[in-house]
Amino acid sequence: AGDNTVSGRITFIRDMGSSVEVHLDCDGRDVLSVVQPRDWMGAGTGDIAHLRLPQNQCRVLAA
């Protein structure tokens, strides 16, 4: 819980070497996170994850 925090079910994980791509289903919306390996907790597809979005590190892309 807290500011800029979302929770969702992990739907996809891809090891990209220097980072991990993680997709979360957050109430029907796909949220993509790229996580550095040292921060990766090793959760699996289907697990619930809590994603903290530090304002100074977020990038919004138009679809």
N, C-alpha and C positions, 0 to 999 in steps of 0.2 A: 504494500500500500504506500501511497505517497504521490507527490507531483510527478507528472510525466512517466507514469508506470502503467503498463497494460499487461493483462494475462491472457493466455490463449493456449490452445492445444498445438503441439508441434506436428506439422503435416509433412515436412520435407527437411532433410539435412544433407548437405554436401560438403565434404572435406575438400578445401581448395588449397591445401598445402600451408600457406601462411595465414589462412583464416578459415572460418567455418561459416557457410551460408545456411541460415535457418529461416524457415517459413512458419509463421504461426497463424492459426485460424482464430481471430479475435472477433467473436460474434458475427461470423460470416464474412469478415474482411481479412484479406491476406496481408499480413505484415511481414516484411523481409528484414532480417537483421544479419549483419556480417559481424562475426565475433572473432576476436584474436584467439588463437589456440590457448594461450596462457589463461584466458578468462573462461574458456569452455568448461562446462560442468559435466559433460558426458551424458546428457539426457538423451532419450530416444524418441523416435516417432510415436505419437500417441500420448506422450507425457504432457503434463501441464507445465508451462514455463511462465515466469514473470520477467518482463522486459522493462528495464529502466532506460529512459530516453533522456540523457543529459542534454539540456537545451543547446549548449555550446557545441555539441557534437552531432546534432541532427541536420539532415539535408532533406528537403522536400522536393520531389520531382513530379512534374505534371505528367499525367497519363495521356 
